[in-house]
Amino acid sequence: MAAPWRGRNAPGGRVTEVSRTLSEIRATCTKAARGAGCDWGMAEEAGLAARLLESHDLPGVSVLARLLSEGAGCVSCRAAGSACGLRALAVLSDRLPFLDDALPDGPVRAPLLLAAPVILLAREQGAAYTLSWEGAVLRCTQEGVSAEGAVDAPRAASVSLVAAPGNPARRRAPDWRSRSIAESDWDTLERLAAKTLVPETEASRARGAGPADAAAD
């Protein structure tokens, strides 16, 4: 059964979905972030986060697609008056396991992305942490993740992270099978990923670029 937040804003509550492997998700999200203007290091963080979140049945692809389509660069984030979830994720990854001052002070766009390093930390330490913002709570342990509320929120006024011993109720252990992704979100990512492609020229074709049958013409 689909998670309650998937497609809930679509007409009739349903969306057209496509099946994608976790490897496809990581690769396409990485290229899409690069196409949206992120440097390669940040783009790699985006791909890894989306893959990890989706493996726990959390809507990493849709949250990332919306963030990137709105603009993930520093200028757009300052204009929006909030921190970019990707940059906040990178900062959090660098500072964990120290929780003090690990989170941005103020609003955060795409707060769900911050769950990725917390999931990894809980797994590595055998510990438990609660990540929350208004209307959403995620509890991460070595065994999995439980999530309640608006985990796909586009923006959070503030985000909290605390140590929280105990196992999550109704936890989701990692599932490495293919995921069902909203076709509209996947199209957004592919359009952004296409920006990383080098336009074909006569000179590049002469050097062997392009399909083999085209080069042979």
N, C-alpha and C positions, 0 to 999 in steps of 0.2 A: 504494500500500500504506500502511496506517495506521502511524503512528510506534509504536515498541514500547511506549512508556509510555501510550498511549491505550487505556483500557479494560482494563488489565492486571489490575486488582483485581476486575473484574466476573465473575459466574459464567460459567465456560466461556471467560473471557478476552474476551468480546464484550459490547458495550453497544449499546442502541438509539441511533442518531445522527440528527441533523437537520442540514440544510445551511443555513448562514447566511453572508451577505456580510460582508466586513470592516467595512463601514459599519454594518450591523446590530449586529455585535459591539461596536464602539466605543460606539454609542448606548445599547445595553442595559446594558453594563458600567458606563457612566457613571451611568445612572439607578440601577442596583443598588447601587453604592457610596454614592450619595446616600441611598438608602433604608436602607442599613445604618448610617447615621449620620455618614458623612464629609461635610465641607464641600464646596462645589461645586468649589473648586480641586483638592482631593485626588481628588474623583470624576472630574474631567477627566483627571487623571494616570492613574487606574485604567483608564479607557476607552482612552486612547492606548496604554498599556503592553500591554493585552490584544490590541489590534489589531496592534501591531507584532510581538509574540511569535507570534501566530497566523500572520502573514504569512511567518514563517520556520519554520512547522510546529513551533512550540514550544507546549506546552499552557497558554497564558496564560489561557484561559477557565476551565478546570478548577481551576487553581491559585487564581485570583481568587475563583471561586465558593466554594471550600472556605474560604478566608480570611474572606470576608464572612459566610458562614453561621456561622462560629465567633465572629464579632464582631471588627470592625476598629478599634474605638475605643481610646483610650489606656488606659482602665480595664481592659479585657479583656486588653490586651497586657501591662500590668504584672502582672496576675494570672497570666498565662501565663509570666511570667519571661523574656520575649523581646521584641525589637523587632518592630513591625508592618512587613511588607514594603513596604506602600504609603508609610508615613512614611519608611522607609529609602530608598526610591526617590526621594522628593522631595528629601531631603537630599543624596543622591548626585548628582542632577541639578544642584543648586545649586553643588556643589563641583568637579565635573569641569571641566577636565581634570586638576586636581590630585588625585593618588591618595592622598596622605598624609591620614589621618584622614577619608577620604571615606566609609568604611563604619562601621556600628555596631560597637561593641566588645562582642561577646558573641553570644548566640543571636538568630536572625532567623527570623520566620515567613514562609513563602512566598518563599524566597530567589530563585526564578526571576524575580520582578518586577524585581530589580535589573539583570537583563540588558538591559532596554529602553533605559535611558540609555547603557549601554555600547555597544550596537549602533549607536545614533545617533552617539556620539562616534567610533567606529571609521570609520563612513561619512564623517563630516564631515572628519576629519583624514587619512584614508587610512592609518590606523595599525592596529595589532593589539593586542588585549588578551585576557587570560585571566581569566575569573571562575570561581571554584571553591569548593566546600565538600565536606565528606566524602561521597565516593561520586559526585560529579558534577563535570564540567569542561565549560565552554563557552568556545570560542575565537571571538572576534568580529573580523572584518576588514572592509575596504571592500567586499569581494566577497561576504560572507555570513557564516554562522555554522555551526560544527560543535558538536555536543553529545554527551556520553557520560555514561552513568550515570543516577542518580536526579534528573533535572532537575525532576521534579514533587514533590520532597520537601516535606512540610508544614512542616518546621523544619530549620534548620541550626545546629549548635553555634557555628560561626563561618564567615565568608565572606572570601575573599581576592580581590583584584583587582590584577593586575600587567600591565605592558606586555610584550607577547610578539610580537616581529617574526616575520613569516612568514605564509603562507596556511594556513587550516585544512584538514585532510583531510576529504573528503566534505562540503564546505561546502554549506549550503542558501542559495541566493540568494532574495531576496524573491519570493513568489508571491501575486499580487493576486486570485486567484480565490476563490470561496466556499470555506468550510472546513466539514468535518464535525465537529460538536460533539456531545458526549454529551447526550442528551435530559434526563437528570437534572440535569446542570449548568445547562443552559439554563432548566429549570423553576425552579431555585434563583434564578437571576438575575432571572427575570421576577417571581417572588414578591416579591423585594426591591424591584425597580423599581416595582411596583404601589404601594408605600408612599409614593411621591412624588406619587401622584394625589390630587387634592382631591375629597373625597366630594361627590356631587351633592346639591343641596338645592333646595327649591322656589324660593328666591330666585335661585339661579344659573340654574335653568331659565328663569325669567321673563326673565332678561337674555340668553337665547339660548344658554346652555351646553348641551352634549349634542348627540346626532345631530339633523340637521335635521328628519327626519320626526317625532322625538319632540317637538321644540319646536313643531311645527305642530299637534299634537293639541289 
